[in-house]
Amino acid sequence: MNKILFATALILGLTVTLQAQKTTPSIQKEKQQQAPMTPEERAKKNVKWAEKELGLNSDQKSKWEAAALERINANAPLHEKIKGSTTPEERKAIHAQAKINNEKFNTSVEAFLTPDQKAKWTQAKEKRKQNQKDKRKDNIIDEQD
């Protein structure tokens, strides 16, 4: 009787473990199969995030969307260029241009944000920066294993 219970528990445990491992790749496949968003859709998604996180009013939302769309359109050719084969020097130049575009976006956005919204915006940028550092650190550890 104990052997049967043990065997059943073991099989159930293995089944749950295998199911959990199967879900992760399928989520990644779903992300890859989604159609890429247009610049306008990306800007609207960005506005929704900012409205939720920063509490933008309608005037600020329209200004944010315009600034986001400008940044997205300015960075699009850079993204395409970096997907191709580039030298390290070209990559540095592309990253420098993208950084300039992002700083321009930050400057234009901070011009119409309230002090409270600016604090939230700065905090969100710092959190994103930290998440990217953690992600890079995780990737380096994964590569070493």
C-alpha positions as CSV (number, residue, x, y, z in Angstrom):
1,M,0.0,0.0,0.0
2,N,2.8,2.5,0.9
3,K,4.7,1.6,-2.2
4,I,1.6,2.4,-4.3
5,L,1.1,5.7,-2.6
6,F,4.8,6.6,-3.0
7,A,4.8,5.6,-6.7
8,T,1.6,7.7,-7.3
9,A,3.1,10.7,-5.5
10,L,6.3,10.3,-7.5
11,I,4.6,10.2,-10.8
12,L,2.4,13.1,-9.9
13,G,5.4,15.1,-8.9
14,L,7.2,14.4,-12.1
15,T,4.2,15.3,-14.2
16,V,3.8,18.7,-12.4
17,T,7.5,19.4,-12.9
18,L,7.4,18.5,-16.6
19,Q,4.3,20.7,-17.2
20,A,6.0,23.6,-15.5
21,Q,9.0,23.3,-17.7
22,K,6.8,23.2,-20.9
23,T,5.1,26.5,-20.2
24,T,8.2,28.7,-20.3
25,P,9.2,28.0,-23.9
26,S,5.6,28.3,-25.1
27,I,5.3,31.8,-23.6
28,Q,8.5,32.7,-25.4
29,K,7.1,31.3,-28.7
30,E,3.9,33.3,-28.2
31,K,5.9,36.5,-27.8
32,Q,7.9,35.8,-31.0
33,Q,4.7,35.0,-32.9
34,Q,3.0,38.3,-32.0
35,A,3.0,40.8,-34.9
36,P,5.4,43.7,-34.3
37,M,3.6,46.9,-33.1
38,T,3.6,50.0,-35.3
39,P,5.3,53.1,-34.0
40,E,1.9,54.6,-33.2
41,E,0.8,51.5,-31.2
42,R,4.1,51.6,-29.3
43,A,3.6,55.3,-28.5
44,K,0.1,54.7,-27.3
45,K,1.3,51.8,-25.1
46,N,3.9,54.1,-23.7
47,V,1.3,56.7,-23.0
48,K,-0.9,54.2,-21.2
49,W,2.0,53.2,-19.0
50,A,2.9,56.9,-18.2
51,E,-0.8,57.7,-17.5
52,K,-1.0,54.8,-15.0
53,E,2.4,55.3,-13.4
54,L,2.7,59.1,-13.4
55,G,-1.0,60.2,-13.5
56,L,-0.8,62.3,-16.7
57,N,-3.7,64.6,-17.6
58,S,-5.1,64.7,-21.2
59,D,-2.8,67.6,-22.3
60,Q,0.2,65.8,-20.9
61,K,-0.8,62.5,-22.6
62,S,-0.9,64.1,-26.0
63,K,2.5,65.8,-25.4
64,W,3.9,62.5,-24.2
65,E,2.6,60.6,-27.2
66,A,4.1,63.1,-29.6
67,A,7.5,62.9,-27.8
68,A,7.4,59.1,-27.7
69,L,6.4,58.8,-31.3
70,E,9.3,61.2,-32.3
71,R,11.8,59.1,-30.3
72,I,10.5,55.8,-31.7
73,N,10.7,57.1,-35.3
74,A,14.2,58.5,-34.6
75,N,15.4,55.2,-33.1
76,A,13.8,52.9,-35.7
77,P,16.5,53.2,-38.3
78,L,19.1,52.7,-35.6
79,H,17.5,49.5,-34.5
80,E,17.4,48.2,-38.1
81,K,21.0,49.2,-38.7
82,I,22.2,47.5,-35.5
83,K,20.4,44.2,-36.5
84,G,22.7,44.0,-39.5
85,S,26.4,43.3,-39.2
86,T,28.1,46.2,-37.6
87,T,31.6,46.8,-36.3
88,P,32.2,47.7,-32.7
89,E,32.8,51.3,-33.7
90,E,29.5,51.5,-35.6
91,R,27.7,50.0,-32.6
92,K,29.2,52.7,-30.3
93,A,28.1,55.4,-32.7
94,I,24.6,53.9,-33.0
95,H,24.3,53.7,-29.2
96,A,25.5,57.2,-28.8
97,Q,22.8,58.5,-31.3
98,A,20.1,56.5,-29.5
99,K,21.3,58.0,-26.2
100,I,21.0,61.5,-27.7
101,N,17.4,60.6,-28.9
102,N,16.5,59.3,-25.5
103,E,17.9,62.4,-23.7
104,K,15.9,64.6,-26.1
105,F,12.8,62.7,-25.2
106,N,13.5,63.0,-21.4
107,T,14.1,66.7,-21.8
108,S,10.9,67.3,-23.6
109,V,8.9,65.1,-21.2
110,E,10.3,66.7,-18.1
111,A,9.3,70.1,-19.5
112,F,5.6,69.4,-18.9
113,L,5.7,67.1,-15.9
114,T,4.8,68.4,-12.4
115,P,7.5,68.0,-9.7
116,D,5.7,65.0,-8.3
117,Q,5.5,63.4,-11.7
118,K,9.2,64.1,-12.4
119,A,10.1,62.3,-9.1
120,K,8.0,59.3,-10.2
121,W,9.6,59.4,-13.7
122,T,13.1,59.6,-12.3
123,Q,12.3,56.7,-9.9
124,A,10.9,54.6,-12.8
125,K,14.0,55.2,-14.9
126,E,16.3,54.2,-12.0
127,K,14.2,51.1,-11.5
128,R,14.4,50.2,-15.2
129,K,18.2,50.8,-15.1
130,Q,18.6,48.5,-12.1
131,N,16.5,45.8,-13.8
132,Q,18.7,46.0,-16.9
133,K,21.8,45.6,-14.7
134,D,20.3,42.7,-12.9
135,K,19.3,41.1,-16.3
136,R,22.8,41.5,-17.7
137,K,24.3,40.0,-14.5
138,D,21.9,37.0,-14.8
139,N,22.9,36.5,-18.4
140,I,26.6,36.6,-17.5
141,I,26.0,34.0,-14.8
142,D,24.0,31.8,-17.1
143,E,26.7,31.9,-19.8
144,Q,29.3,30.8,-17.2
145,D,27.3,27.8,-16.2
